[in-house]
């Protein structure tokens, strides 16, 4: 199922992310891709809030690669921007993290595409007009994802 959402501001991105966070369960992986400044870390903050982590505790983990937060479920915020290869990701145990028991969000996920679980939820961030973004969500068509789409219907493009 591919869904296109429109975010006119950071608050919209947070609300969309909170809606997704509300349907995530342990073991889910969300693969985020998009240019610098497109809203990936803001999205992580919204998902984190949905599982009980204050947004101000979630920052870009570019220098640490993986940051784990304790919420209603373990929340792993991964940023692979600085990794040079999937081999480097494998060397730091990223495959184990991706197959772990927490909710895992991966920024710059396209850099480790072959390591991602087949069932991962993909969100691509695209710049639109001034300050706005298009978020393209690609996920299995499940009741949880349909529930998320229903909660976000006002952000659907073309609707």
trRosetta pair geometry for C-beta under 8 A, 3 or more apart (Angstrom, degrees):
i j d omega theta_ij theta_ji phi_ij phi_ji
1 137 8.0 -5 109 111 86 92
1 138 7.4 167 83 -149 47 44
1 139 5.9 -25 61 71 93 67
1 140 6.9 43 13 148 95 16
1 141 4.0 113 -40 -79 119 84
1 145 6.0 144 62 127 141 141
1 146 7.9 -114 -139 -71 175 73
1 149 7.8 -86 149 -51 137 144
2 136 6.7 -7 -168 -175 97 92
2 137 7.1 161 -153 85 46 53
2 138 5.0 -7 -103 -102 81 79
3 136 7.5 160 82 -157 45 47
3 137 4.6 -11 59 59 94 103
3 149 5.5 -142 -107 -110 160 113
3 152 8.0 98 147 86 141 129
3 156 6.9 -72 -171 -118 99 94
4 134 6.0 -14 -168 -172 100 106
4 135 7.3 150 -158 78 49 49
4 136 5.4 -17 -103 -103 75 71
4 137 7.7 -171 -79 21 27 72
4 156 7.1 87 80 -157 63 61
4 157 4.5 -42 110 30 109 120
4 158 7.4 62 71 10 118 107
5 16 5.7 121 148 -129 155 143
5 134 7.2 147 77 -163 47 54
5 135 4.4 -18 63 61 102 101
5 136 7.9 -169 24 -75 71 27
5 137 6.7 39 -5 -9 111 109
5 152 5.9 -34 -114 156 130 133
5 155 4.3 24 -160 131 97 111
5 156 6.2 -52 -104 -92 63 40
5 157 6.8 -177 -121 -20 11 86
6 12 7.8 -36 117 158 57 149
6 128 7.0 19 -139 -32 90 169
6 132 6.7 2 -176 178 87 120
6 133 7.6 162 -156 86 46 49
6 134 6.0 -26 -101 -106 64 66
6 135 7.7 -161 -71 20 18 79
6 155 5.5 -164 52 -172 62 71
6 156 7.6 21 9 119 90 9
6 157 5.0 107 -38 -75 109 89
7 12 3.9 168 -147 105 77 117
7 13 4.5 60 -162 -65 155 74
7 16 6.2 -89 -82 -5 114 140
7 39 7.0 116 86 -144 152 172
7 132 6.3 168 91 -159 55 70
7 133 4.6 -4 60 58 106 93
7 134 7.7 -177 22 -85 78 19
7 135 6.1 53 -12 -17 114 112
7 155 6.6 14 -72 -150 62 124
8 12 5.4 98 38 -13 65 152
8 131 7.1 37 175 111 58 97
8 132 4.7 -30 -123 -106 47 106
9 12 5.2 107 54 4 64 100
9 13 7.4 -124 105 -2 39 89
9 131 6.3 3 -98 151 66 113
9 132 7.4 -40 -48 -95 46 67
10 13 5.5 -54 -151 36 38 113
10 14 6.3 40 151 -21 68 103
10 39 7.3 -169 -114 -122 68 104
10 42 5.5 -115 -148 -148 91 149
11 14 5.6 -51 -149 35 33 113
11 15 6.4 33 153 -20 65 105
12 15 5.7 -56 -149 36 32 110
12 16 6.3 32 154 -18 67 105
12 155 6.5 141 -173 -108 110 122
13 16 5.8 -53 -147 37 30 111
13 17 6.2 29 154 -17 64 110
13 39 4.8 -120 -135 -168 157 133
13 42 5.0 49 110 118 135 124
13 43 5.8 -85 171 -75 104 73
13 46 6.7 -156 129 -24 67 145
13 133 6.6 39 -80 47 116 135
13 135 7.5 137 -120 -52 83 136
14 17 5.7 -60 -148 40 29 111
14 18 6.2 32 154 -22 66 104
14 42 6.3 -85 -66 168 78 94
14 43 7.9 -149 -91 -102 40 36
14 45 6.5 -43 -115 94 95 102
14 46 4.0 176 -151 -85 53 114
14 49 7.4 31 -170 23 100 145
14 55 7.5 -11 -133 -107 123 145
15 18 5.7 -49 -144 33 32 111
15 19 6.6 35 153 -20 62 103
15 46 7.0 -87 -16 -141 14 136
15 152 8.0 144 124 -111 91 87
15 155 7.9 169 94 -51 110 138
16 19 5.8 -55 -156 33 31 113
16 20 6.7 26 150 -14 65 103
16 43 7.5 -42 87 -122 100 91
16 46 7.0 52 69 131 57 163
16 135 6.4 138 140 42 159 160
16 152 5.5 60 -124 -121 80 128
16 155 5.8 -76 -86 64 113 176
17 20 5.7 -53 -149 38 36 108
17 21 6.1 39 152 -22 67 107
17 42 7.4 -172 -17 126 151 68
17 43 4.4 173 -89 -156 131 60
17 44 7.4 -78 -159 -21 146 11
17 45 7.1 76 103 71 156 59
17 46 2.6 104 82 85 121 128
17 47 4.8 -88 174 -41 99 70
17 49 7.9 85 107 37 105 103
17 50 7.3 -150 130 -16 71 123
18 21 5.4 -52 -143 38 32 116
18 22 6.4 43 154 -30 63 101
18 46 4.6 -96 -41 -179 69 93
18 47 7.2 -155 -86 -81 34 31
18 49 5.7 -41 -100 82 101 111
18 50 4.5 155 -150 -66 61 105
19 22 5.8 -48 -154 23 30 116
19 23 7.5 9 155 -3 58 104
19 50 7.7 -130 -15 -95 12 143
19 148 5.5 120 140 -150 97 75
19 151 4.3 179 -147 108 123 129
19 152 5.2 161 96 -57 164 98
20 23 6.4 -73 -161 42 37 97
20 24 6.5 46 148 -39 72 103
20 30 7.2 88 149 -108 136 147
20 46 7.8 72 43 113 96 110
20 47 6.1 -42 87 -98 100 97
20 50 7.5 -171 76 10 53 167
20 121 7.5 167 -163 135 125 156
20 123 7.9 -35 -96 -67 170 142
20 137 7.9 -162 -95 -117 131 142
20 148 5.3 47 -100 -142 59 134
21 24 5.6 -46 -145 14 37 118
21 46 6.4 -163 -14 129 130 70
21 47 3.7 163 -78 -144 111 56
21 48 7.1 -96 -119 -1 148 18
21 49 6.9 120 73 66 167 64
21 50 2.7 136 104 54 125 142
21 51 5.6 -120 179 -25 110 87
21 103 7.7 84 -138 162 75 162
22 50 4.9 -108 -54 -163 64 127
22 148 7.6 159 64 -99 92 83
22 151 7.4 60 59 -15 138 178
23 144 4.3 144 176 -174 118 95
23 145 7.2 161 126 -73 151 35
23 147 5.5 153 -97 83 137 116
23 148 4.9 -102 17 -60 148 101
24 28 4.5 -131 -156 59 91 155
24 30 7.3 -59 -104 -41 134 119
24 47 6.9 38 0 -158 149 108
24 50 7.6 100 27 102 108 130
24 51 7.1 -57 70 -61 115 124
24 73 7.9 -137 113 54 97 142
24 103 4.8 68 142 -124 132 131
25 28 5.7 108 56 -25 56 113
25 73 7.4 141 -164 -63 39 169
25 103 7.4 160 94 -81 14 99
25 144 7.6 -94 -13 -114 108 159
26 73 4.9 -147 -70 -159 91 136
26 74 7.2 63 -119 41 102 85
26 101 4.9 5 175 173 121 68
26 102 5.9 -54 -135 -115 83 19
26 103 6.5 -91 -103 -48 41 69
27 100 7.5 -153 -103 96 52 43
27 101 6.2 -21 -63 -132 75 42
27 102 7.9 127 -47 59 32 19
27 103 7.9 -15 36 -86 28 50
28 103 5.3 0 63 -126 97 78
28 104 7.2 -173 97 33 53 69
28 120 7.9 114 -175 -129 60 56
28 121 6.7 7 -175 0 105 115
29 98 5.6 28 -101 -157 145 80
29 104 4.7 -16 -112 73 74 106
29 105 7.8 160 -162 -87 52 28
29 106 6.7 12 -174 -7 97 114
29 116 6.4 -175 122 -155 142 85
29 117 5.3 128 28 30 138 112
29 119 7.6 107 39 88 97 76
29 120 4.2 -51 89 -114 103 100
29 121 7.1 172 91 25 52 71
30 47 7.0 -149 35 -103 160 163
30 103 7.6 17 -3 176 105 90
30 104 7.1 179 25 94 66 54
30 105 4.7 -16 66 -111 106 74
30 106 7.1 176 86 22 53 71
30 120 6.8 164 -97 -173 19 89
30 121 4.7 -25 -111 71 73 103
30 122 7.8 162 -164 -89 56 21
30 123 6.3 9 -180 2 100 113
31 106 5.3 -16 -116 63 59 110
31 109 3.4 157 -163 166 90 171
31 110 7.9 112 168 -50 114 51
31 116 5.4 3 -76 -127 140 146
31 120 4.9 60 -18 146 110 135
31 121 7.0 174 21 82 73 46
31 122 4.8 -24 69 -108 106 70
31 123 7.1 164 82 25 53 65
32 40 4.4 126 146 -138 138 105
32 43 6.3 162 -114 76 140 142
32 44 7.5 -85 -20 -55 160 93
32 105 6.3 29 -14 -179 119 93
32 106 6.3 -180 25 85 78 52
32 107 5.1 -27 75 -106 118 53
32 108 7.5 3 89 -11 80 31
32 109 5.8 122 47 -10 41 112
32 123 5.3 -17 -107 70 69 98
32 124 8.0 154 -160 -90 47 31
32 125 7.0 21 -171 -15 91 109
33 40 7.8 56 -66 -92 4 128
33 108 6.8 77 -113 -128 66 25
33 109 5.4 -92 -58 48 90 88
33 110 4.6 70 -115 -28 133 106
33 122 7.3 -7 9 -167 108 95
33 123 7.5 167 27 88 65 51
33 124 5.0 -20 70 -113 96 74
33 125 7.0 -169 93 22 45 76
34 38 3.4 -120 140 86 125 161
34 39 7.0 -14 94 45 156 76
34 40 5.8 178 51 -52 110 104
34 124 6.0 137 -65 -172 89 55
34 125 3.0 -19 -76 60 162 95
34 126 6.6 -129 -124 -59 106 38
34 133 8.0 22 -153 -152 154 125
35 38 4.8 116 59 -46 67 117
35 125 7.4 -117 31 95 63 100
35 127 6.8 -28 41 -26 129 108
38 125 3.7 130 144 117 122 128
38 126 7.3 6 -150 -68 126 10
38 127 6.4 -106 -116 -56 88 78
38 133 6.3 112 -175 -122 75 130
39 42 4.7 -57 -158 46 71 119
39 43 5.7 80 140 -31 86 97
39 125 5.1 -175 52 -141 98 147
39 133 5.4 -71 -1 -43 146 169
39 135 7.8 -83 87 -80 137 108
40 43 5.6 -55 -153 32 29 114
40 44 6.7 32 149 -20 63 102
40 107 4.6 106 148 -124 139 105
40 108 7.7 60 -175 -35 174 60
40 125 6.1 -128 -60 -1 76 146
41 44 5.3 -46 -150 31 39 116
41 45 6.7 46 149 -23 65 98
41 58 7.3 171 -175 136 83 97
41 59 7.2 9 -167 -166 131 34
41 60 4.8 -59 -96 -73 142 87
41 107 6.8 4 -66 -88 70 148
42 45 5.6 -49 -156 29 35 116
42 46 6.8 34 149 -17 64 102
43 46 5.8 -55 -154 34 35 111
43 47 6.5 32 151 -15 67 104
43 105 7.6 -174 111 -163 97 144
43 123 6.8 -175 -176 111 161 151
43 125 7.5 -140 -29 -70 140 128
43 135 7.9 138 -97 -118 134 137
44 47 5.8 -54 -147 39 33 109
44 48 6.1 38 153 -22 66 108
44 58 5.5 -159 121 167 101 135
44 77 5.4 77 -168 -127 138 115
44 105 5.0 172 -112 103 94 154
44 107 7.1 -53 -47 -55 133 110
45 48 5.6 -56 -148 37 28 115
45 49 6.4 34 153 -23 64 102
45 55 4.0 53 -174 -145 109 93
45 58 4.7 180 -97 76 68 129
46 49 5.7 -48 -149 30 32 113
46 50 6.7 35 152 -21 62 102
46 55 7.4 21 -66 -104 40 113
47 50 5.7 -55 -157 31 35 115
47 51 6.9 7 155 1 66 106
47 75 7.5 158 121 -144 99 125
47 103 7.2 -151 160 138 119 135
47 105 6.0 135 68 -59 156 143
48 51 6.3 -75 -153 48 32 92
48 53 3.8 -68 175 72 97 117
48 54 7.8 -27 130 71 114 20
48 55 6.5 137 79 -100 115 52
48 57 7.3 -148 158 73 146 95
48 58 4.6 179 3 -50 166 147
48 69 6.4 27 -139 72 116 158
48 71 6.8 -169 -162 -61 67 150
48 75 5.7 111 -115 165 80 162
48 77 7.4 -15 -70 -65 122 122
49 52 7.7 86 -172 -39 29 9
49 53 6.5 -94 -74 68 32 63
49 54 7.2 37 -101 -132 77 23
49 55 5.3 -10 -62 -59 111 89
51 71 4.1 86 125 124 93 144
51 72 4.8 -125 -170 36 75 100
51 73 5.8 -69 -162 37 132 84
51 75 5.7 152 83 -68 139 124
51 103 6.4 -173 -51 29 165 148
52 71 3.9 148 67 -163 93 92
52 72 4.6 120 3 -28 131 86
53 57 5.7 -107 173 67 95 126
53 58 6.3 85 126 -46 123 110
53 69 4.7 47 -119 145 146 142
53 70 7.8 142 -91 77 104 37
53 71 4.4 -76 -43 -78 93 120
53 75 5.8 -94 -21 36 148 154
54 57 5.0 91 72 -4 86 105
54 58 7.9 -172 98 -6 51 86
55 58 5.9 -66 -159 35 43 106
57 69 6.3 115 124 -122 124 131
58 67 7.8 155 -132 98 63 137
58 69 6.9 -51 -83 -46 88 155
58 77 6.1 150 -146 -67 98 160
59 67 7.9 68 59 -2 70 173
60 79 5.9 71 -172 -79 76 163
60 107 7.4 -48 -137 37 86 170
61 64 4.7 -72 -173 60 95 96
61 65 6.4 -49 130 67 108 9
61 66 6.5 56 137 -128 152 2
61 67 4.1 -155 -91 -16 139 112
61 77 5.5 136 -9 109 130 102
61 78 7.1 -69 68 -130 133 20
61 79 4.7 165 68 14 78 115
62 65 8.0 19 -173 -72 20 41
62 79 5.0 -72 -83 116 50 143
62 81 5.5 -31 -128 52 95 127
62 82 6.0 103 -178 -24 80 115
63 82 7.4 58 -100 -9 39 158
64 67 5.8 75 90 -64 132 87
65 78 6.6 -2 162 -151 66 73
65 79 6.4 -137 -137 64 35 67
65 80 6.7 47 -145 -95 89 53
65 82 7.2 -104 -81 56 87 107
65 83 7.0 73 -118 -52 118 106
65 92 6.4 -2 115 138 163 163
65 94 7.9 -93 162 -84 124 109
66 76 6.1 -19 -161 -168 100 100
66 77 7.3 145 -156 78 48 50
66 78 5.1 -11 -102 -104 76 79
66 92 7.8 174 -7 141 120 125
66 94 7.7 -173 -59 -106 127 79
66 97 6.2 -108 -118 -125 147 161
67 76 7.4 153 79 -156 44 51
67 77 4.7 -15 62 61 96 101
67 78 8.0 -170 25 -74 62 38
68 74 6.2 -20 -164 -170 105 102
68 75 7.1 142 -160 78 54 51
68 76 5.3 -21 -102 -101 75 73
68 77 7.8 -175 -82 21 27 71
68 102 7.2 176 -139 -25 99 175
69 74 7.6 145 75 -163 49 54
69 75 4.4 -22 63 67 98 106
69 76 7.9 -172 22 -77 70 28
69 77 6.9 39 -6 -9 109 107
70 74 6.6 -34 -110 -108 54 63
70 75 7.7 -164 -77 23 8 86
71 74 7.4 141 37 -110 75 14
71 75 5.0 36 12 -16 121 120
73 102 5.9 152 145 -141 92 66
73 103 5.6 89 97 -12 122 101
74 100 7.5 -68 92 133 137 123
74 101 6.7 73 38 94 126 78
74 102 3.1 -82 92 -100 98 120
74 103 7.1 172 90 23 56 64
75 102 6.0 -154 -69 175 18 120
75 103 5.3 -15 -111 66 67 98
75 105 7.7 3 -174 5 88 101
76 97 5.9 -176 174 -174 161 107
76 100 6.9 79 -17 63 150 139
76 102 5.0 113 -15 90 99 135
76 103 7.1 -179 25 87 73 46
76 104 4.3 -13 67 -110 111 78
76 105 7.3 175 90 28 60 59
77 105 5.6 -8 -117 64 62 100
77 107 7.7 22 -180 -11 80 105
78 94 7.2 101 -149 -138 144 104
78 97 6.7 125 -78 129 136 142
78 104 6.3 17 -4 -173 119 96
78 105 6.8 -180 30 90 76 48
78 106 4.5 -19 76 -109 114 71
78 107 6.8 -170 96 23 57 69
79 82 7.7 51 121 8 92 88
79 106 7.8 166 -83 -161 29 51
79 107 4.3 -5 -112 58 75 117
79 108 6.4 69 -164 18 61 110
80 83 4.6 -42 -170 21 83 123
80 89 6.1 1 -132 -95 128 119
80 94 7.5 45 -92 -122 121 154
80 106 6.5 10 -6 -171 111 99
80 107 7.0 179 21 82 66 63
80 108 4.9 -139 66 86 78 110
80 109 7.2 96 31 -93 124 34
80 111 4.9 -159 113 73 120 129
80 112 5.5 -52 160 -19 177 118
81 107 6.7 -22 -39 114 98 105
81 108 4.6 155 -74 -26 65 159
81 111 7.5 164 -99 -12 27 155
83 88 4.7 179 -161 94 95 124
83 89 5.3 57 -178 -62 160 85
83 92 8.0 -114 -104 14 124 134
83 111 6.2 134 73 139 103 139
83 112 7.4 25 83 -58 145 107
84 88 5.4 88 49 -11 76 150
85 88 4.9 109 57 1 75 96
85 89 7.2 -131 105 0 49 86
86 89 5.1 -50 -152 37 43 117
86 90 6.2 47 148 -22 69 101
86 111 7.5 177 -69 146 72 68
86 112 5.3 128 -110 -125 87 70
86 114 6.3 -6 -114 54 162 104
86 115 5.7 175 -149 -34 112 117
87 90 5.5 -51 -149 35 33 113
87 91 6.4 41 149 -26 64 103
88 91 5.5 -48 -149 30 33 117
88 92 6.9 20 156 -9 63 104
89 92 6.3 -65 -155 40 30 100
89 94 4.1 -43 173 23 87 149
89 95 7.7 103 130 -38 94 73
89 111 7.7 146 -50 120 137 99
89 112 5.0 77 -62 -105 177 127
89 115 6.2 -112 111 -22 139 168
90 93 7.7 51 -179 -68 34 19
90 94 6.4 -77 -79 40 30 95
90 95 6.0 22 -120 -19 73 112
90 115 7.3 -154 -69 -101 85 133
93 96 4.8 -32 180 32 90 118
93 97 6.3 97 124 -23 83 95
94 97 5.3 -54 -151 37 42 115
94 98 6.1 41 153 -21 72 105
94 112 6.7 -86 130 -142 150 158
94 115 6.4 33 109 160 114 154
95 98 5.7 -54 -146 37 32 111
95 99 6.4 9 159 1 65 111
95 115 5.8 -114 -91 -158 82 109
96 99 6.2 -71 -146 51 28 96
96 100 6.5 57 148 -61 63 93
97 100 5.4 -30 -154 -14 34 125
97 104 6.4 130 149 -119 87 142
98 104 6.1 -158 -118 105 48 165
98 106 7.5 5 -101 -57 100 137
98 115 6.3 147 3 145 166 97
98 116 6.7 -132 -158 -121 143 43
98 117 6.2 178 156 -27 106 94
99 117 6.8 129 -88 -69 75 118
100 104 6.7 107 51 -51 104 128
106 109 4.3 93 106 -88 112 97
106 112 7.1 -88 176 53 145 123
106 116 7.4 -140 48 -101 155 105
108 111 5.0 12 146 1 98 119
109 112 6.3 -76 -161 52 52 87
109 113 7.0 91 142 -83 75 60
109 116 6.2 55 -177 -77 112 134
109 120 7.8 -175 -168 148 149 151
109 122 7.3 -148 88 -125 148 83
110 113 5.6 5 -153 -59 44 105
112 115 4.3 -41 167 38 99 121
112 116 6.5 119 111 -43 86 84
113 116 6.0 -47 -158 8 34 115
116 120 4.7 -63 173 3 109 153
117 120 4.9 127 66 -42 80 90
119 140 6.2 -28 -143 -17 77 131
121 137 6.8 -13 179 -163 97 94
121 138 7.5 159 -165 80 51 51
121 139 4.2 -1 -122 -96 83 118
121 145 7.5 179 -113 -99 119 114
122 136 7.9 -15 117 108 93 84
122 137 7.1 150 85 -156 57 44
122 138 4.3 -9 62 58 109 99
122 139 6.9 -175 27 -64 64 68
123 135 5.7 -11 -168 -172 100 101
123 136 7.1 152 -156 75 46 49
123 137 5.3 -11 -102 -100 78 72
123 138 7.9 -170 -73 22 35 68
124 135 7.2 153 74 -158 47 48
124 136 4.3 -11 55 55 101 104
124 138 7.6 32 -6 -3 102 107
125 133 5.5 -24 -162 -169 89 131
125 134 7.7 146 -158 77 41 51
125 135 5.9 -14 -100 -104 64 74
126 133 6.5 138 71 -164 46 73
126 134 4.5 -17 63 60 105 98
126 135 7.8 -171 23 -76 75 29
126 136 6.9 44 -6 -12 114 106
127 132 7.9 104 -168 84 54 53
127 133 6.4 -53 -109 -108 35 71
128 132 4.3 -49 68 99 115 98
128 133 5.8 169 2 -115 99 13
128 134 5.1 107 -62 -27 114 88
129 132 5.3 26 60 38 72 116
134 157 6.8 2 -130 -49 104 144
137 145 8.0 177 142 -156 127 109
139 142 7.5 -73 138 16 106 97
139 145 4.9 -172 100 -112 130 144
140 145 6.7 170 82 -10 58 148
141 145 6.3 -119 -134 73 32 132
141 146 7.0 51 -168 -54 73 98
142 145 4.9 92 51 10 77 100
142 146 7.0 -141 93 -4 39 88
143 146 5.6 -55 -142 40 33 112
143 147 6.2 40 155 -24 65 104
144 147 5.6 -54 -154 32 30 115
144 148 6.7 33 149 -19 63 102
145 148 5.4 -47 -150 33 38 115
145 149 6.4 39 151 -19 66 102
146 149 5.6 -50 -147 36 35 112
146 150 6.4 39 152 -22 65 103
147 150 5.7 -51 -148 34 31 113
147 151 6.5 30 153 -17 64 105
148 151 5.8 -59 -152 36 31 110
148 152 6.3 6 156 -1 66 115
149 152 5.9 -72 -145 51 29 99
149 153 6.9 64 152 -73 64 72
149 156 7.4 54 -168 -78 87 118
150 153 5.9 -10 -156 -40 34 109
152 155 4.7 -50 177 41 90 114
152 156 6.8 115 120 -47 84 79
153 156 5.5 -28 -157 -6 47 119
153 159 6.6 -100 -177 123 78 149
156 159 4.0 21 96 24 114 137
